[in-house]
């Protein structure tokens, strides 16, 4: 079965984070999936195969490693399943979680994440990350202290005061990659609140072999869980928008429905577009 190339979380038909999508009758061997993901070269490629009792077995691979959960690839998979089987809700079995994705059959999809949780970032890890990213306490939004969020993967989240500071994101790739491997971090999320219902976000993804991921559903879910835990206005159960990829020239938009209670699941909605096969 060939790999489909689908951009997820597009903004007005543009941009979006590309994902490889492979739907097969049987799940390929892990080494084969890793090689396919490396050949595709996107932040993640998702693999899905039908389960005997219904639903789909799903695994995600970045070019350099398997990841437990990937939001934008799940949205891309939802669009592909909807195109193949029609609109509806699809149950997905991940390595360590059960989730679902809904498709309208027209390229839009909504995923329901694994349960969310967050906690303050350990002082040593916080200091190391802030040092690598050149952040000072004065750069941080005092309303939203840093959190270690998790909704399927671990994501340190730093809320910055200034959009220009977010645009200037820079870090030593190799050192951050090593730290992420040691601490089992999937992305490092920097966010700026633009009012109560809009966040501008960037996600460093050195562990996946990329400087930055243009749209990160797993981190968006972790961020939503953290906002609930921090008592952000309108939480729990609030809705907000994440704009990501703008500083990369790849506009992306993630619509987020936060859980109705701490520890709940997050719903993420996004549009998709089909990408051409490489020449």
KEKE-3310 file (N, C-alpha, C; in steps of 0.2 Angstrom, whole numbers, plus 5000, padded with zeros to 4 digits):
npx = (5004:5003:5011:5002:5002:4998:4994:4990:4980:4978:4978:4965:4966:4979:4997:4999:5004:5014:5011:5015:5004:5000:4989:4986:4983:4989:5000:5016:5032:5042:5055:5053:5043:5050:5060:5052:5047:5058:5062:5051:5052:5045:5039:5032:5026:5011:5005:4992:4982:4968:4959:4955:4943:4937:4939:4956:4973:4986:5002:5015:5029:5043:5057:5068:5064:5052:5036:5025:5012:5004:4997:4995:4997:4987:4975:4978:4977:4963:4957:4961:4955:4941:4940:4942:4933:4921:4912:4912:4916:4931:4939:4954:4969:4983:5000:5000:4988:4970:4961:4951:4946:4937:4929:4923:4922:4926:4938:4940:4944:4942:4951:4951:4960:4972:4971:4974:4987:4996:5011:5021:5037:5052:5065:5078:5077:5070:5078:5089:5083:5078:5091:5096:5087:5089:5081:5075:5068:5061:5056:5045:5027:5019:5007:5005:5014:5028:5025:5025:5018:5006:4998:4998:5011:5026:5028:5037:5031:5032:5027:5027:5029:5030:5027:5037:5048:5045:5046:5059:5064:5077:5090:5103:5105:5110:5113:5101:5093:5100:5096:5082:5081:5086:5077:5065:5057:5045:5041:5047:5038:5034:5024:5013:5000:4987:4976:4962:4958:4966:4982:4998:5011:5026:5035:5049:5058:5069:5072:5066:5073:5071:5072:5060:5043:5029:5015:5008:4999:4999:5006:4997:4986:4992:4995:4982:4977:4986:4982:4969:4973:4979:4970:4966:4956:4940:4942:4938:4934:4934:4936:4948:4960:4975:4988:5001:5017:5018:5030:5038:5034:5024:5008:4997:4983:4975:4960:4954:4947:4945:4947:4933:4935:4949:4962:4955:4951:4956:4949:4953:4953:4955:4958:4963:4974:4978:4994:5005:5013:5031:5042)
npy = (4994:5011:5026:5039:5057:5069:5085:5092:5101:5113:5130:5140:5133:5133:5129:5119:5104:5092:5074:5057:5044:5028:5015:4999:4981:4973:4976:4983:4977:4983:4988:4990:5000:5011:5013:5017:5029:5036:5038:5045:5057:5066:5075:5065:5049:5039:5023:5012:4998:4986:4980:4963:4963:4975:4993:5001:4997:5007:5015:5027:5035:5045:5052:5047:5039:5029:5036:5039:5045:5055:5070:5078:5068:5059:5067:5068:5054:5052:5059:5052:5039:5043:5047:5035:5026:5033:5045:5046:5039:5033:5020:5020:5011:5013:5012:5013:5018:5021:5029:5040:5045:5057:5059:5069:5065:5074:5079:5085:5083:5077:5073:5064:5065:5055:5054:5069:5078:5088:5095:5105:5110:5101:5109:5108:5103:5113:5124:5120:5119:5133:5139:5133:5139:5152:5159:5170:5173:5185:5184:5176:5173:5179:5175:5162:5149:5139:5122:5104:5096:5082:5073:5060:5061:5068:5085:5099:5115:5132:5148:5163:5181:5189:5191:5194:5188:5175:5173:5174:5162:5150:5138:5126:5113:5099:5098:5100:5090:5079:5081:5080:5066:5060:5064:5060:5068:5074:5086:5103:5116:5132:5146:5159:5169:5177:5186:5178:5166:5163:5157:5158:5148:5138:5124:5115:5101:5093:5080:5072:5074:5086:5104:5111:5108:5111:5110:5104:5092:5083:5091:5102:5096:5093:5106:5111:5103:5108:5122:5120:5115:5126:5135:5144:5158:5153:5140:5124:5116:5125:5133:5136:5143:5138:5145:5141:5138:5149:5157:5149:5150:5142:5142:5136:5129:5125:5119:5119:5110:5110:5099:5095:5093:5092:5082:5076:5071:5079:5087:5089:5099:5099:5105:5097:5094:5086:5081:5082:5068:5066:5071)
npz = (5000:4995:5002:5008:5007:5017:5023:5039:5050:5042:5037:5031:5019:5016:5020:5035:5043:5037:5035:5033:5028:5030:5027:5029:5027:5036:5050:5046:5049:5063:5060:5046:5046:5052:5043:5032:5037:5038:5025:5020:5027:5034:5049:5056:5052:5050:5054:5050:5054:5051:5066:5072:5079:5076:5074:5074:5073:5078:5074:5076:5068:5069:5059:5065:5076:5085:5091:5104:5102:5090:5086:5074:5064:5067:5064:5050:5047:5051:5041:5029:5032:5032:5019:5013:5019:5022:5031:5049:5066:5072:5081:5088:5092:5101:5106:5120:5123:5121:5109:5099:5082:5072:5057:5044:5031:5021:5022:5035:5052:5069:5083:5098:5112:5122:5140:5149:5158:5170:5178:5189:5181:5185:5194:5190:5177:5171:5173:5164:5152:5150:5150:5138:5128:5130:5139:5151:5168:5167:5154:5154:5156:5169:5173:5170:5174:5170:5164:5165:5153:5148:5137:5131:5127:5133:5136:5140:5144:5141:5144:5136:5137:5127:5109:5100:5106:5106:5092:5090:5093:5097:5098:5104:5094:5095:5109:5115:5109:5115:5128:5128:5124:5135:5145:5140:5132:5120:5112:5114:5120:5117:5120:5118:5125:5117:5121:5129:5121:5111:5106:5101:5095:5096:5093:5098:5091:5092:5095:5086:5075:5069:5068:5071:5074:5063:5067:5081:5087:5098:5108:5108:5115:5127:5131:5133:5143:5153:5154:5160:5172:5177:5179:5169:5162:5157:5158:5166:5151:5141:5124:5112:5101:5092:5084:5074:5066:5059:5060:5053:5040:5037:5039:5051:5060:5074:5082:5098:5111:5127:5141:5152:5165:5176:5170:5160:5143:5128:5114:5097:5083:5065:5048:5032:5019:5003:4998:4985:4977:4979:4966)
capx = (5000:5008:5011:4998:5005:4992:4995:4985:4979:4979:4974:4962:4968:4987:5001:4998:5010:5013:5012:5014:4999:5000:4984:4988:4979:4993:5005:5022:5037:5044:5061:5051:5040:5055:5063:5047:5046:5064:5062:5046:5055:5041:5040:5029:5022:5007:5003:4986:4979:4962:4959:4950:4936:4934:4944:4962:4979:4990:5008:5018:5036:5047:5062:5073:5062:5044:5033:5019:5006:5005:4991:4993:4996:4980:4971:4979:4974:4956:4955:4962:4950:4935:4940:4942:4927:4916:4912:4911:4921:4936:4942:4962:4973:4990:5004:4998:4982:4964:4959:4947:4946:4931:4930:4917:4923:4927:4945:4941:4944:4943:4953:4950:4967:4973:4970:4979:4989:5002:5014:5027:5043:5057:5069:5084:5075:5067:5084:5093:5079:5078:5097:5097:5083:5091:5076:5076:5062:5058:5053:5039:5021:5018:5000:5005:5020:5030:5022:5027:5011:5006:4992:5000:5018:5028:5030:5038:5028:5034:5022:5031:5025:5031:5027:5043:5052:5043:5048:5066:5066:5084:5093:5108:5101:5113:5112:5094:5091:5102:5092:5076:5082:5087:5071:5059:5052:5043:5043:5047:5033:5034:5018:5011:4993:4985:4969:4960:4956:4971:4989:5004:5015:5031:5037:5055:5057:5076:5072:5063:5078:5069:5072:5054:5037:5025:5009:5009:4992:5000:5008:4991:4982:4995:4994:4975:4977:4989:4978:4964:4976:4982:4964:4965:4949:4936:4943:4939:4929:4934:4938:4953:4963:4982:4991:5008:5020:5019:5037:5042:5031:5019:5003:4993:4978:4972:4955:4955:4941:4948:4943:4928:4938:4956:4964:4951:4953:4956:4947:4957:4950:4959:4957:4968:4974:4982:5000:5007:5019:5037:5043)
capy = (5000:5017:5031:5045:5062:5074:5091:5092:5108:5118:5137:5143:5129:5133:5127:5113:5100:5086:5068:5051:5040:5021:5010:4992:4975:4970:4981:4981:4976:4990:4991:4993:5007:5016:5015:5021:5036:5040:5039:5050:5063:5071:5074:5059:5045:5035:5017:5009:4991:4985:4975:4958:4965:4982:4998:5001:4997:5013:5017:5033:5035:5050:5049:5044:5035:5029:5041:5036:5048:5061:5073:5080:5062:5057:5071:5065:5047:5053:5062:5046:5034:5046:5046:5028:5022:5037:5049:5042:5039:5027:5019:5019:5007:5015:5008:5013:5022:5020:5036:5040:5051:5057:5062:5071:5063:5080:5082:5088:5078:5079:5068:5064:5063:5052:5058:5074:5079:5092:5097:5110:5107:5100:5115:5107:5103:5120:5128:5118:5121:5140:5140:5132:5143:5159:5162:5173:5174:5191:5183:5172:5176:5177:5172:5155:5146:5133:5116:5098:5093:5076:5070:5055:5062:5073:5092:5105:5121:5139:5153:5169:5187:5193:5187:5194:5184:5168:5173:5173:5155:5147:5133:5122:5107:5093:5098:5099:5083:5074:5082:5077:5059:5058:5066:5057:5074:5074:5093:5108:5120:5139:5148:5166:5170:5183:5185:5171:5161:5162:5156:5158:5142:5135:5117:5112:5094:5090:5072:5069:5076:5092:5109:5113:5105:5116:5110:5098:5091:5081:5096:5106:5093:5094:5113:5112:5101:5113:5128:5118:5114:5132:5139:5149:5160:5149:5133:5119:5115:5131:5132:5141:5142:5138:5146:5138:5137:5156:5159:5145:5151:5136:5143:5130:5131:5120:5121:5115:5110:5108:5094:5098:5092:5091:5075:5074:5071:5085:5087:5094:5098:5102:5103:5094:5095:5081:5084:5078:5063:5069:5069)
capz = (5000:4995:5008:5007:5010:5019:5028:5044:5053:5038:5039:5025:5013:5015:5026:5038:5045:5032:5038:5029:5031:5027:5029:5027:5029:5042:5052:5044:5055:5066:5056:5040:5047:5053:5036:5028:5040:5037:5018:5019:5029:5038:5056:5058:5047:5054:5051:5053:5051:5055:5071:5070:5082:5074:5076:5070:5077:5075:5077:5074:5068:5066:5055:5069:5082:5086:5096:5107:5100:5086:5084:5067:5060:5068:5060:5043:5047:5051:5034:5025:5034:5030:5012:5011:5022:5023:5038:5055:5071:5071:5087:5087:5098:5101:5110:5127:5125:5116:5107:5093:5077:5069:5050:5040:5024:5017:5024:5041:5057:5076:5087:5106:5115:5128:5146:5150:5165:5170:5184:5188:5178:5189:5194:5186:5170:5170:5172:5159:5146:5149:5148:5131:5124:5131:5142:5158:5171:5164:5148:5156:5157:5176:5174:5167:5176:5166:5166:5161:5151:5145:5134:5127:5127:5138:5133:5144:5141:5143:5142:5136:5138:5121:5103:5097:5109:5103:5085:5090:5096:5095:5103:5102:5092:5098:5116:5117:5107:5120:5134:5126:5124:5142:5149:5137:5130:5113:5110:5119:5118:5119:5119:5120:5125:5113:5124:5133:5117:5105:5108:5096:5098:5093:5096:5096:5090:5090:5096:5080:5070:5066:5073:5074:5071:5062:5070:5085:5091:5105:5112:5109:5120:5133:5133:5135:5150:5158:5155:5165:5179:5180:5180:5164:5161:5153:5159:5161:5146:5136:5118:5110:5094:5092:5078:5074:5060:5056:5060:5048:5034:5036:5043:5054:5064:5078:5086:5104:5116:5133:5145:5156:5172:5176:5169:5155:5137:5124:5107:5093:5076:5060:5041:5029:5011:5000:4995:4979:4978:4976:4959)
cpx = (5004:5006:5007:5002:4999:4995:4989:4986:4981:4976:4972:4965:4976:4990:4999:5004:5009:5015:5011:5009:4999:4995:4985:4983:4983:4998:5012:5027:5040:5050:5058:5047:5045:5059:5059:5047:5053:5064:5057:5049:5051:5042:5037:5026:5018:5005:4997:4984:4973:4963:4954:4943:4934:4939:4951:4968:4984:4997:5011:5026:5039:5053:5067:5071:5054:5042:5027:5012:5008:4999:4990:4993:4990:4975:4971:4976:4966:4953:4955:4956:4943:4935:4939:4935:4921:4916:4910:4916:4925:4939:4950:4965:4980:4994:5002:4992:4976:4962:4954:4948:4940:4932:4923:4917:4925:4934:4946:4940:4945:4945:4952:4957:4967:4972:4975:4981:4995:5004:5019:5033:5048:5062:5075:5083:5073:5074:5088:5089:5079:5085:5098:5093:5084:5085:5077:5069:5058:5054:5046:5033:5020:5011:5000:5012:5022:5027:5025:5020:5012:4999:4994:5008:5020:5031:5031:5035:5030:5030:5026:5026:5025:5031:5033:5048:5051:5046:5056:5069:5073:5086:5098:5105:5104:5112:5105:5091:5094:5098:5085:5076:5082:5081:5064:5054:5051:5044:5044:5043:5034:5028:5017:5003:4992:4977:4968:4959:4960:4978:4993:5009:5020:5033:5044:5055:5064:5076:5070:5068:5076:5070:5065:5048:5032:5018:5009:5003:4993:5002:5002:4987:4985:4995:4987:4974:4980:4985:4972:4967:4978:4976:4963:4958:4946:4937:4940:4933:4929:4937:4943:4956:4971:4984:4999:5010:5021:5026:5041:5039:5026:5013:4999:4988:4975:4966:4954:4949:4944:4944:4938:4930:4945:4958:4960:4954:4952:4953:4950:4954:4954:4957:4963:4968:4979:4988:5002:5013:5025:5039:5049)
cpy = (5006:5021:5037:5051:5068:5079:5092:5099:5113:5125:5140:5139:5130:5130:5120:5109:5093:5079:5062:5047:5033:5017:5004:4987:4972:4976:4979:4980:4983:4993:4994:4999:5012:5018:5019:5028:5040:5042:5045:5057:5068:5070:5068:5055:5040:5029:5014:5002:4990:4979:4970:4960:4971:4987:4997:5001:5003:5014:5023:5033:5041:5048:5045:5039:5035:5034:5038:5039:5054:5064:5075:5074:5059:5060:5068:5058:5048:5055:5056:5041:5037:5046:5039:5024:5026:5040:5045:5043:5033:5026:5017:5016:5009:5010:5007:5017:5020:5027:5035:5046:5051:5061:5064:5069:5068:5083:5085:5083:5081:5072:5069:5061:5058:5057:5063:5075:5084:5093:5102:5106:5107:5106:5114:5106:5110:5124:5126:5120:5129:5142:5139:5136:5150:5163:5165:5173:5180:5190:5179:5176:5174:5174:5164:5152:5140:5127:5110:5095:5086:5074:5065:5055:5068:5079:5097:5111:5127:5144:5160:5175:5190:5189:5188:5189:5176:5168:5172:5167:5152:5143:5129:5115:5101:5093:5097:5092:5078:5075:5079:5069:5057:5059:5063:5063:5073:5081:5097:5114:5127:5142:5156:5167:5177:5184:5179:5165:5160:5162:5155:5153:5140:5129:5115:5104:5091:5082:5069:5070:5082:5098:5111:5109:5110:5116:5103:5097:5088:5086:5101:5103:5094:5101:5114:5109:5105:5119:5126:5118:5121:5137:5145:5151:5155:5142:5131:5120:5121:5129:5138:5139:5142:5140:5145:5138:5144:5158:5155:5146:5146:5137:5137:5133:5125:5122:5116:5116:5106:5103:5098:5097:5091:5083:5072:5074:5077:5083:5092:5093:5102:5100:5100:5096:5089:5084:5079:5074:5067:5066:5063)
cpz = (5000:5001:5005:5010:5011:5024:5032:5047:5048:5040:5032:5019:5012:5021:5028:5039:5041:5036:5033:5032:5027:5030:5025:5030:5036:5043:5049:5050:5057:5062:5049:5041:5049:5047:5032:5030:5038:5029:5016:5021:5033:5045:5059:5052:5052:5050:5054:5050:5055:5060:5070:5073:5081:5077:5072:5075:5074:5078:5073:5074:5065:5062:5059:5075:5082:5091:5098:5104:5096:5084:5077:5062:5061:5064:5052:5042:5046:5044:5029:5026:5031:5022:5009:5013:5023:5030:5043:5060:5071:5078:5085:5093:5097:5105:5117:5128:5119:5115:5101:5088:5073:5062:5047:5033:5019:5019:5031:5046:5064:5079:5095:5108:5120:5134:5147:5157:5165:5177:5183:5185:5184:5189:5190:5179:5167:5168:5166:5152:5145:5147:5140:5126:5126:5135:5149:5161:5168:5158:5148:5158:5165:5178:5173:5169:5171:5169:5162:5159:5148:5143:5129:5126:5132:5134:5139:5140:5144:5140:5142:5136:5131:5114:5099:5100:5107:5096:5085:5093:5093:5100:5100:5100:5096:5105:5118:5115:5112:5127:5133:5127:5132:5146:5146:5135:5122:5110:5116:5117:5121:5116:5121:5119:5122:5115:5127:5128:5111:5108:5101:5099:5093:5096:5093:5096:5088:5091:5090:5074:5066:5071:5076:5070:5069:5065:5074:5089:5098:5110:5113:5115:5127:5136:5136:5142:5155:5159:5160:5172:5182:5181:5175:5163:5155:5154:5166:5156:5141:5129:5116:5104:5095:5085:5078:5067:5056:5055:5055:5041:5032:5040:5045:5059:5068:5082:5092:5108:5122:5137:5150:5164:5171:5175:5163:5148:5133:5117:5103:5086:5071:5053:5038:5022:5009:4997:4989:4981:4976:4969:4959)
residu = (UNK:UNK:UNK:UNK:UNK:UNK:UNK:UNK:UNK:UNK:UNK:UNK:UNK:UNK:UNK:UNK:UNK:UNK:UNK:UNK:UNK:UNK:UNK:UNK:UNK:UNK:UNK:UNK:UNK:UNK:UNK:UNK:UNK:UNK:UNK:UNK:UNK:UNK:UNK:UNK:UNK:UNK:UNK:UNK:UNK:UNK:UNK:UNK:UNK:UNK:UNK:UNK:UNK:UNK:UNK:UNK:UNK:UNK:UNK:UNK:UNK:UNK:UNK:UNK:UNK:UNK:UNK:UNK:UNK:UNK:UNK:UNK:UNK:UNK:UNK:UNK:UNK:UNK:UNK:UNK:UNK:UNK:UNK:UNK:UNK:UNK:UNK:UNK:UNK:UNK:UNK:UNK:UNK:UNK:UNK:UNK:UNK:UNK:UNK:UNK:UNK:UNK:UNK:UNK:UNK:UNK:UNK:UNK:UNK:UNK:UNK:UNK:UNK:UNK:UNK:UNK:UNK:UNK:UNK:UNK:UNK:UNK:UNK:UNK:UNK:UNK:UNK:UNK:UNK:UNK:UNK:UNK:UNK:UNK:UNK:UNK:UNK:UNK:UNK:UNK:UNK:UNK:UNK:UNK:UNK:UNK:UNK:UNK:UNK:UNK:UNK:UNK:UNK:UNK:UNK:UNK:UNK:UNK:UNK:UNK:UNK:UNK:UNK:UNK:UNK:UNK:UNK:UNK:UNK:UNK:UNK:UNK:UNK:UNK:UNK:UNK:UNK:UNK:UNK:UNK:UNK:UNK:UNK:UNK:UNK:UNK:UNK:UNK:UNK:UNK:UNK:UNK:UNK:UNK:UNK:UNK:UNK:UNK:UNK:UNK:UNK:UNK:UNK:UNK:UNK:UNK:UNK:UNK:UNK:UNK:UNK:UNK:UNK:UNK:UNK:UNK:UNK:UNK:UNK:UNK:UNK:UNK:UNK:UNK:UNK:UNK:UNK:UNK:UNK:UNK:UNK:UNK:UNK:UNK:UNK:UNK:UNK:UNK:UNK:UNK:UNK:UNK:UNK:UNK:UNK:UNK:UNK:UNK:UNK:UNK:UNK:UNK:UNK:UNK:UNK:UNK:UNK:UNK:UNK:UNK:UNK:UNK:UNK:UNK:UNK:UNK:UNK:UNK:UNK:UNK:UNK:UNK:UNK:UNK:UNK:UNK:UNK:UNK:UNK)
# end
